[in-house]
Amino acid sequence: MSQGPLPSLTVAVRSEEPLARHLPLRCGGAIEQWVEVADEAELVAILKLARAEKWTVRPIPAFHDALPPEGGMVGLGLRFGGELEGVRAADGDPDGCLRVGAGAVLAPIGLRPGFEALRFAPGTLQDAYEEGWIQPALVRVRRVRGRGVEDSEDVKPDGKSLLVSAVLRPGRKLKPPSAGQAFVELQRAGPGLRAILGKAQLRGLRVHGATLGEIDPAVLSNRDDATPRQLRTLLGAVRERIQTSTGIQLEERLVPAGRGGRL
């Protein structure tokens, strides 16, 4: 079946873009292609090109809490900018609702009345949507599904679409993770994640440049030039220590860069 004419792109696709430039952990090799889109038209056009070229599309938002594989990655790294990172009043919705682009960084939104829970949130709306903790604030979402853009009141991620924007309602109770948080919060009674890590004397634990925080031992950082393998070695050692001493199995929060290439 014919793909039809390819779109005339107004954006440049770069080859062999270093992931370390785009991830807070400052590590990882190059991804085969990289593009930044500024609006829905550019997004739809680049997705059409990706289908024609059989590129795996890997959304990589700004400040993306992700740990890439050792070496490079195949596929197309996709970054949202321009209109897709905008924040404005949501027309026709209850007072105080905001229309937020998927590429919008969340922490500055926390300075607005009713959205204080976002003040220390990590990453962008795209991250929060995939991770799920932003759902209580979602009124509806706008996303790319198939070959077009749709609006929906079904706000759950489905693995077959890509978020473009969402309407957020103020005043909702949200529990965002910390930026760089390496493990998922424990859903159990008793001491929390940070208390368990602190009791195990894991504050400041370091493998080469991979380091757990002195103040917040749940946060992973790259102090020097740690590789993805060294960062994973540290996380593996922490999980083993906690499993041995407490019987608790920690779940890693830092996703692979690009969410596994769903599109």
C-alpha positions as CSV (number, residue, x, y, z in Angstrom):
1,M,0.0,0.0,0.0
2,S,1.3,3.4,-0.9
3,Q,2.3,5.7,2.0
4,G,1.3,8.8,-0.1
5,P,3.6,11.8,-0.6
6,L,6.0,12.5,2.3
7,P,5.5,15.9,4.1
8,S,7.6,18.9,3.3
9,L,9.4,19.3,6.7
10,T,10.1,22.6,8.3
11,V,12.3,21.1,10.9
12,A,15.8,19.6,10.6
13,V,16.4,16.0,11.5
14,R,19.9,15.6,13.0
15,S,21.9,12.4,12.9
16,E,23.9,10.8,15.7
17,E,22.8,13.2,18.4
18,P,24.5,12.6,21.8
19,L,21.9,11.7,24.5
20,A,24.2,13.1,27.2
21,R,23.3,16.6,26.0
22,H,19.6,16.0,26.8
23,L,19.4,13.9,30.0
24,P,20.0,15.1,33.5
25,L,22.2,12.1,34.2
26,R,24.5,13.3,31.4
27,C,25.3,9.9,30.0
28,G,24.6,7.6,27.0
29,G,25.8,7.4,23.5
30,A,24.2,8.9,20.4
31,I,20.7,8.2,19.1
32,E,20.4,7.7,15.3
33,Q,18.2,10.7,14.6
34,W,17.0,13.7,16.6
35,V,14.3,16.3,15.9
36,E,12.6,19.1,17.9
37,V,9.0,20.0,16.9
38,A,7.2,23.2,17.8
39,D,3.5,22.5,16.9
40,E,1.0,19.8,16.0
41,A,1.6,20.2,12.3
42,E,5.3,19.5,12.6
43,L,4.6,16.6,15.0
44,V,2.1,14.9,12.6
45,A,4.5,15.5,9.7
46,I,7.5,14.0,11.5
47,L,5.5,11.0,12.6
48,K,4.4,10.4,9.0
49,L,8.0,10.5,7.9
50,A,9.0,8.1,10.7
51,R,6.4,5.6,9.6
52,A,7.6,5.8,6.0
53,E,11.2,5.4,7.1
54,K,10.4,2.7,9.7
55,W,12.0,4.7,12.4
56,T,11.2,3.8,16.0
57,V,10.0,7.1,17.7
58,R,11.3,7.7,21.2
59,P,9.9,10.7,23.0
60,I,12.6,12.3,25.1
61,P,11.2,15.3,27.1
62,A,13.3,18.0,28.6
63,F,14.7,17.1,32.1
64,H,13.7,13.5,31.3
65,D,14.4,11.2,34.4
66,A,15.7,8.4,32.3
67,L,18.7,6.1,32.2
68,P,19.7,5.2,28.7
69,P,21.4,1.9,27.7
70,E,25.1,1.5,27.4
71,G,26.2,2.8,24.0
72,G,23.8,4.4,21.5
73,M,20.2,4.0,20.6
74,V,18.4,3.2,17.4
75,G,15.4,5.3,16.3
76,L,14.3,8.9,16.3
77,G,14.6,11.0,19.5
78,L,11.6,13.4,19.7
79,R,11.6,16.6,21.7
80,F,8.6,19.0,22.1
81,G,9.1,22.8,22.0
82,G,7.3,25.9,21.0
83,E,3.5,25.6,21.3
84,L,3.9,22.1,22.6
85,E,5.5,23.4,25.8
86,G,3.1,26.3,26.3
87,V,0.8,27.0,29.3
88,R,-2.4,29.0,29.0
89,A,-5.9,29.4,30.5
90,A,-8.2,26.6,29.2
91,D,-11.1,28.2,27.4
92,G,-14.5,26.9,28.2
93,D,-13.4,25.0,31.3
94,P,-14.0,25.7,35.0
95,D,-12.2,28.7,36.4
96,G,-8.5,28.1,37.0
97,C,-8.0,25.2,34.6
98,L,-4.9,25.3,32.4
99,R,-4.2,23.9,29.0
100,V,-0.7,22.6,29.3
101,G,1.5,21.3,26.5
102,A,3.1,17.9,26.9
103,G,6.5,19.5,26.7
104,A,5.8,22.0,29.5
105,V,8.1,21.9,32.5
106,L,5.9,21.4,35.6
107,A,7.8,23.1,38.4
108,P,7.1,26.7,37.2
109,I,3.4,25.8,37.0
110,G,3.6,25.2,40.7
111,L,3.9,29.0,41.3
112,R,0.3,29.4,40.1
113,P,-2.6,29.4,42.6
114,G,-4.1,25.9,42.9
115,F,-1.1,24.1,41.4
116,E,1.3,24.4,44.4
117,A,1.7,20.6,44.4
118,L,3.7,20.9,41.2
119,R,6.3,23.3,42.6
120,F,8.9,20.6,43.1
121,A,7.7,18.2,40.5
122,P,10.3,16.7,38.1
123,G,10.3,16.9,34.3
124,T,7.5,17.8,32.0
125,L,3.8,16.9,31.7
126,Q,4.8,14.2,29.2
127,D,6.8,12.5,32.0
128,A,4.1,12.9,34.6
129,Y,1.4,11.5,32.3
130,E,3.4,8.4,31.4
131,E,4.3,7.8,35.1
132,G,0.6,8.3,36.1
133,W,0.8,10.5,39.2
134,I,-0.7,13.5,37.4
135,Q,-4.0,11.7,36.6
136,P,-6.1,13.2,39.5
137,A,-5.6,16.7,37.9
138,L,-6.5,15.7,34.3
139,V,-9.8,16.9,32.9
140,R,-9.1,15.7,29.3
141,V,-6.2,15.0,27.0
142,R,-5.2,15.8,23.4
143,R,-3.0,13.2,21.8
144,V,-1.8,11.7,18.5
145,R,-3.5,8.4,17.8
146,G,-3.0,6.6,14.5
147,R,-2.6,9.2,11.8
148,G,-4.4,12.1,13.5
149,V,-5.0,14.2,16.6
150,E,-7.9,13.6,19.0
151,D,-9.3,15.0,22.2
152,S,-10.5,12.6,24.8
153,E,-11.9,12.5,28.4
154,D,-10.3,9.0,28.8
155,V,-7.1,10.3,30.4
156,K,-5.2,7.1,31.0
157,P,-2.1,6.4,28.9
158,D,-2.8,3.5,26.5
159,G,0.6,2.8,25.0
160,K,-0.7,3.5,21.5
161,S,-0.8,7.2,21.5
162,L,1.4,10.3,22.2
163,L,0.3,13.1,24.5
164,V,0.1,16.6,22.9
165,S,-1.5,18.6,25.7
166,A,-3.9,18.2,28.6
167,V,-6.3,20.4,30.6
168,L,-5.3,20.4,34.3
169,R,-7.7,21.2,37.1
170,P,-6.4,23.2,40.1
171,G,-6.6,22.1,43.8
172,R,-6.0,18.4,43.3
173,K,-3.8,16.4,45.7
174,L,-0.8,15.1,43.9
175,K,2.2,13.2,45.0
176,P,5.0,13.8,42.5
177,P,8.3,12.0,42.9
178,S,11.5,13.9,43.5
179,A,13.7,14.9,40.5
180,G,16.2,12.1,39.9
181,Q,14.4,9.7,42.3
182,A,15.8,6.3,41.6
183,F,13.2,4.0,43.1
184,V,9.4,3.9,43.3
185,E,7.8,5.0,46.6
186,L,6.9,2.0,48.8
187,Q,3.2,1.2,48.9
188,R,3.2,-0.3,52.4
189,A,2.8,0.5,56.0
190,G,5.9,1.3,58.0
191,P,9.1,3.3,57.3
192,G,9.2,5.0,53.9
193,L,11.8,4.7,51.1
194,R,14.1,7.4,52.4
195,A,14.0,6.1,56.0
196,I,15.0,2.6,54.8
197,L,17.8,3.8,52.6
198,G,19.1,6.0,55.4
199,K,19.0,3.2,58.0
200,A,21.0,1.0,55.6
201,Q,23.7,3.7,55.6
202,L,23.3,4.3,51.9
203,R,23.5,8.1,51.9
204,G,26.2,9.3,49.6
205,L,27.0,5.8,48.3
206,R,29.2,6.2,45.3
207,V,30.4,4.0,42.4
208,H,32.8,6.0,40.2
209,G,30.7,9.1,39.5
210,A,27.3,7.5,40.2
211,T,26.2,8.8,43.6
212,L,23.2,8.7,45.9
213,G,22.2,11.9,47.6
214,E,23.6,12.9,51.0
215,I,20.4,14.7,52.0
216,D,17.9,12.6,49.9
217,P,19.4,9.1,49.5
218,A,16.6,8.2,47.0
219,V,18.0,10.5,44.4
220,L,20.7,9.4,41.9
221,S,23.1,11.8,40.4
222,N,26.2,11.7,38.1
223,R,28.9,13.6,39.8
224,D,31.7,13.0,37.3
225,D,31.4,11.0,34.0
226,A,29.7,7.8,35.1
227,T,28.5,5.6,32.3
228,P,25.0,4.0,32.2
229,R,26.6,0.7,33.3
230,Q,28.1,2.3,36.4
231,L,24.9,4.0,37.3
232,R,23.0,0.7,37.0
233,T,25.7,-1.0,39.1
234,L,25.1,1.4,41.9
235,L,21.3,0.8,41.7
236,G,21.8,-2.9,41.6
237,A,24.0,-2.8,44.7
238,V,21.4,-0.7,46.6
239,R,18.6,-3.1,45.7
240,E,20.7,-6.1,46.8
241,R,21.5,-4.4,50.1
242,I,17.9,-3.6,50.9
243,Q,16.7,-7.0,49.8
244,T,19.2,-8.7,52.0
245,S,18.7,-6.5,55.1
246,T,14.9,-6.0,55.0
247,G,13.4,-8.4,52.5
248,I,12.0,-5.4,50.5
249,Q,12.3,-5.5,46.8
250,L,12.8,-2.0,45.5
251,E,11.4,-1.1,42.1
252,E,13.6,1.2,39.9
253,R,11.8,4.4,38.8
254,L,14.3,5.7,36.2
255,V,12.8,4.5,32.9
256,P,14.8,3.7,29.7
257,A,15.2,6.8,27.6
258,G,12.4,7.2,25.1
259,R,9.8,5.0,26.9
260,G,10.8,2.0,24.8
261,G,9.8,3.3,21.4
262,R,6.0,2.9,21.5
263,L,5.1,4.7,18.2
